[in-house]
Amino acid sequence: MSVKIGEHIDLGEFPLLLAPMEDVSDPPFRYVCKQNGVDLMYTEFISSEGLIRDAAKSRQKLDIFEYERPIGIQIFGSDIESMRKSAEICTLAAPNLIDINYGCPVKNVACRGAGASLLQDIDKMVAMTKAVVDATHLPVTVKTRLGWDDNTKNVYEVAERLQDIGIKALAIHGRTRAQMYKGQADWSMIRDIKQNPRVKIPIFGNGDVDSVEKAAAWRQEYEVDGIMIGRASIGYPWIFREIKHFFETGQRLEGPTIAERVEVCKTHLIKSIEWKGEKTGVFEMRRHYSNYFKGIPNFKEYRTQLVGLQDYREILEVLEEIQNSFSEFEFAAV
């Protein structure tokens, strides 16, 4: 049985999703994840207020490319009318779906009445979601958390009520807002929602899936329709390829060699420059180097060089040097 979002988005038997991550899941990063088999991706989350003000940063996040499909644009906000208007703007950018963020826990989002804050006011969340659903012909999906804190885990109610007003899929991060990203994700409530006979839409689990073994075990244990992966893919887009290979064959795929890591890192850098220009592209790539080469001994010296350079040709030379210096190095399995 294929997992479907709405009538037209067919994600196959057990899809892997790339979580929307601020300052990470931009088009260059999405490109290398798509090359490694991810089934559904989202833009970085976009402020509804920023879209309405026509803020350059918000508008740039609407950039999507044909090879990325299926892709969703994720929006967040605290005002229902602004969310409705931003849904109309997003529809014109022609994504495959629109996703609403009711999960972001960070202070400058949640404490301004957006993101996970809506878990404190389910009636407003429902009204906001309905406004977005009514504003677009595209499928609308939602990403949220278990609840605001341990005393208010209300995701059961959220799942039923949002399905009733027309959302087509729900991704749930197995933590409350109070937990932020600390402690362990608890997927047992996600399984309970999946087992609820009233809930017919796809349910995707998110939080702490960082290995092939965990993906395989949690697929069985929690009965979700697919897995959304975020932090574990940063600097390691191969996680999608490796999980898929294991599902298809039951065998572990060898991890990427140093040559593959360098090649994908170069691709990421070049795509970043193509999209943002050399100055910004080089600058924003700096956050990724440590992740691409995690595990290499004494990488700090190379990282210092990489983040200090402004000419991308010099960066490419350092990447070549890394490849030559560590050609015999074997990475530990992820």
N, C-alpha and C positions, 0 to 999 in steps of 0.2 A: 504494500500500500504506500503510495506516495503521500508526502506531507504537502498540503496545499494551503496557501494564504489567499483567500478569496477564490475567484474562479480561474484566474489566469496565471498565478505564480505557483509553479510546480517545483518543489525543492528536492524531489527524490525521496528515497526510503527513510533516511535518517540524516537530516542536514546538519552541517556545522556552520555556525554563524559567527561573524566577527563583531564583537561588541563595539558600539560607538564609544570612542574615548577622546576626550578633549585634548587637543594638541598632539594627538597620535594618529587617529584614523582619518588622515587626509588622503587625497588621491595618490600621492607617491607610496604611502604605506599600503593603501588598499591594493595598489597594483601588484606589489610583491606577494600579498596574501592571496590575491586572485590566481596568481601564477602557481600557487601551491594548493589550489583546490577548494578554497572556501566557497560555500554555497550561497550565502546571503550576507551582504555588507550594508553598513549604514554610514552616513556622513558623521562628522563630529556633531554634537548637539548644537543647535542654532537658536539663539534668543529670538523669541517672537517679537519683542520690542525692537531689537536690532534690525530685524527684517523690515518692519513697518517704517522705521526711521531711515531705511536704506543705508545702514551702516556698511562700510566697505568690507569689514571683516566678516560680518554675517552674510553678506551677499556672495563673497568669495566661496563660502562653505557650501553654496548651492551647486558648485561645479561638479557635474557627474559626467561620466564617459560611457559610451556604448559597451565597451568590453567589461564594464563593472556589473552589468545587469545580471540578476535582479539586485536592485539597490534601493534602500529607503533613505529618506531625509528625516532626521530626528529633530523635533522642535521641543522647546520648553518655555514656560512662562507662568505668570501668576494671574493674568487678566484674561477672562474668557473671550471677550471681543477681540483682543489682540491675537489670541491663539486662532480664532476663527479667520481673521484676516491673513495671518501668516500661513495658514493652511492653503488659502487661495493662492498666495504667492508661490508656495512650494509646488502646488499642482502645476503651475505654468513651467516649472523647471523639468517637468516630465520624469519624475522618479517612478519606480514601480509601486511604491507604497509610501505612506507617511507614518512615522512612529512618534509617539508622545513619550517624553521622559518624565516619569513619576518616581524616579529612583535616585537621582543624583543627591548625595548626602552633604556636599561641601557647603560651607557656611554661606558664601555669597550667593548661592542659588537657593538652598533650602530655607535660609532665614529671611529670604525676600518673598516667600510664599510660592516658590516654584519647586520643580523636582520632587524630592521625597516629601516636601512639606505638605503636598496634597493628601498624603496618607493620613493626615490629621483632620481632613474634611472631605469625606467620601462623597457627600452630596455635591460639593463643588467640583470634585474630580469627575463625577458622572456628567454634570452639566457641561463642563469644559470639553470632555471627550465627545459628547453628543454634538456640540457646536463644530468640532473639527470633522467628525463623521459627516455631518450635514453639509459641510463647506466644500467637499471634494468627491469626485467620482472614484478616487483611488481607494484601495484597501487601507484601513487605519489599524495600526498595531500599537501595543503599549509595552514599555519596560518599566518594571517597578521592583519593590522590595517586599519583605514579609510584613512590614509594618513600620511604625515610627520608632517604637522601642519594644522591649519584652512584654510590656503590659498591654500593648495595643497591636498585636499581630492580627491584622484584619484583611490579609490578602485573599482569604476565602470569599469574603463579601465583595472585594474588588473584582475578582475573577468573574463571578456570576453577574454582577451589575453591569460591568463593562461589556461583557459578551451580549447582554440583553439589549444594549443600545447600539450594537453593531461593530465592535472591534473584531478583527479577523485572526488575531494571534496575540499571545501574551508571553513575554519573557520575564522571568522572575529571578532576581538575585537573592540567594539564600541567606541574607543578613537583614537586620533592621537598619534604619537610619542611624540609630544610636551607636551601633557597632562600627559604622563607617566601613573600613576594610579589615578590621581587626578580628581576632578569633577565627573560628572555622565556620564556613558556610554550612547551613543546615538545609538540606534538600528534602527533608521528610514532609514538610508542608507542601512543597511543590508536587511531590508524589500524591499527596492527599487530594490536591486540586485535580490532578490528572485522573484520579480514580473517581472523582465526583461525576455521576452519570448526567448531571445537568450541563456540565462543561463539555462542549463539542469542538471548540476551537483548538488549534495546536498550542501546546504549552512547552516552552523552551526553558531549560535550566541554565543558570549562570552562577559563577562563583567558585573559584579554587580548582577548576579543571586545568591541570598543568602537566599532564602526562598521558600517554597512550593507555596505560593500565587504568588510570582513574576514569578516563572517558569510557572505556569498555565496561568497567565495574558499575559506574553510575548509570550508564544506559540501561543496564539490566535491573539495578536495584531500585531506581526511581521512576522508571517507565515513562520518561519524558519523550516528546516527539523529536527533539533535537537538542544540541548543546551550543550555547553561546560562549565563546572564548574571548577574553580580553587581555589581561596583563601577560598571560603566558605566551602570547603571540608577539609581544614586543621584542624585536631582535631575533625572533625565532618563528617566522611565518611557516616554517616546515612542519609545525605541529599539526596543521590541517592535513597535510600530505601523509604524515605518519599515522594519524588516527584513522584516516580513510583506508590506508593500506591494511592496517590491522583488522578493521571491520570486514574488509573484502577477502582477506587471505588467512587471517588468524596468525600472521607472522609479523614480527617487528621489522620495520624498515631501518636500514642503516641510517644514522644521522648524517647531516651534511658535513662534507670535508671542509678543510680550511679554504680550498679553492672555491667551493660553492658559497661559503659565507662571504668571501671577498667579492665574488661576482654579484651576489644579491645586494650586498651593501653598496656596491658601485651603482647598480641599477637604481636603487632607492635614492641615492645622491643625485644621479642624473635626472631622474623624474622630478625630484624636489626642485632642482634648478629650472627645469623646463616649465614647471607650474608657477614658481614664485619668483623667478629671476635668480641670478647667481648669488647676490649678497644675502638675501633672505633664505634662499634654498640651502646655502652652505651653513648659515647660522642655525637654522632649525634642525638640520641633520645631526648637529652635535650631540643631541640627547640620545641618539640611537647607537653610537659606536660601541659603548661598553656592553650593551646587550647583544650585539652581533658577535662579539668575541669573548663572551663570558666564559671563564674557565682557562683562558690562556695565561700562563705564568708571566708575571711582570708586565702585564699589558698597560699598566699605568703610564709608562713612558710613551708608548705609542698613542695612547689616548690624549696625553698632553700635547703631542704634536698635532694630532688630528683636529682638536678643538681650537688650537691656536692659529691654524692656517686659514687664509681667506680665498686663496686661489684654488679652484677645484682640481686643476691639473696637478698641483703639488699634493693634494689629498689623495688623488688616484695613485701617485707615486708611492706614498706611504702605505697605501693599501696593498700595492704590489710587493712592497718590502715585507709586510706582515705575512703575505702568502708564502714568500720565499723562505722567510725565517722559521716558519712553523709548518712547513710542508710535511714533516714527519709526526707532527703532534696529533694525538688521538683524544678527541673530546669524550667526556663521560656521557653516557646515555641520558636523555631527558626523561 
